Amino acid sequence: MLDKANDEGEFVFTRRSALQFKTGTLRVGDDVDGTTDRIALPVGAKLIELSSTADCYIMFGDDSVDATATIGNDGVNSKLFMAGVQIVEVPSPGGVLATDIAYIQVAAAGFIQAEQLV
């Protein structure tokens, strides 16, 4: 079961092993609409299961973070999150773990995003 990061702070799965997650007990949520809003993440969360029934833009930060319909460089603009479920590592820019996530619904027209992984 995955419940902590390695020495480099990364959550790594061993090869040929099933992904196993314990059921979370600290769950937060809210409606997603055309106005930016935010929710506080469970205190100390480093890895979360993020689910949405709507395509949206997300932005991690503190209790003043806002999401915008603009994407770009990490930490500057929001990130596109397509409706569905994804395991997400909570960012810790400058060594400070994000405490909140902001979100705003994507307009009907659509958008495309490319992000470097390696």
N, C-alpha and C positions, 0 to 999 in steps of 0.2 A: 504494500500500500504506500502511496506517495503522500508524505506529510511534512517533508522538510527539503530544503535545497541542499545542494552539494557545497563544498568549500568555496566555490566561486559564486555562489548565490543563484545558481541555475537549477531549475527543476528538470531533471533528465530521467527518461525512461530507459530501462535496459532493453536491449534488442531481444526480440522473440518473447516478450512478456506482454501479458494482457494489461491494458490500462485499468487501474483500479482506483476508485475514489470512494472515500467514506461519504455517507450522506451528510450533507451539511445541516446544521441546526440553526445557524444564524443567517436568515434570509431576509432581504429587503427588496422593495419594489415600488413602482409607481407607474402611472400612465405616461405614454410617450405621445406628444402632440407637437404642434408647430411653434411652441414657445420653449426656450431653454429652461431646464429645471435640473435639479441635482438631488442625489440621495447620499447619505453617509454610508460608507462601506462598513461592514462589521469591523470593530476595532482590531487592529493588528493583522488584517487579512493580507496575505501575500500572493495567494493563488485563488481565483474565483471562477465559478461557472457563471458566465454571462449569457442571459437568454433574452430575446426580444421577439415579439410577434410582428414588429415593424422595422423596416430599414431605417437606420438612424445614424447620426453623427455622435460620437462620444468623446469625452475629454476627461482625463483624470486630473485631480488636483486637491485643493483644500476646500473649506466650506464657502469659498467665494468663486469657485471655478464655474465657467459658463461654456456651453457648447455652441459652435457656430456652424453654418452650412458652408464652411470653407475648410479644405484640407490642405496639408502641406507638410513642412518639416515637423518631425516629432517634437512634441512639447510646445509648439507654437500655435498650431491649429488643430482642429478636431480630426478624429480618425473615423473613417466610414466603417460601420458595423452593419452587416447584412442580417436580416431577420433569421433567427435560428439560435443555436446553442454553440458556445465556444468556451474552452478553458483559456483563461487569460491571466497572465502574471501581472499583478498590480505594480506599476512602475514606482521607482523610488529615485527621482531625479535629485542629485546633490546629496544622496544618502538618506533622504527623508521620504518615508513611505506615504504614498497618496492616501488620503482619508475619505475622499468623495469622488463620485463620478457624475458628470453632467451629460445631458443627452438632449437631442432635438430631432424631430422627425424629418426624414428626407422628403423633399418635394417629389411629386409624381413623375417628373421628367427623367430622373435617374442621373447616375454619375459613375465614373470608373476611377479606380485608384490602384497604383502599383507601389509596393513597399519593399525595400531591400531586407532580406532575411539573413543573408550571409555576405 
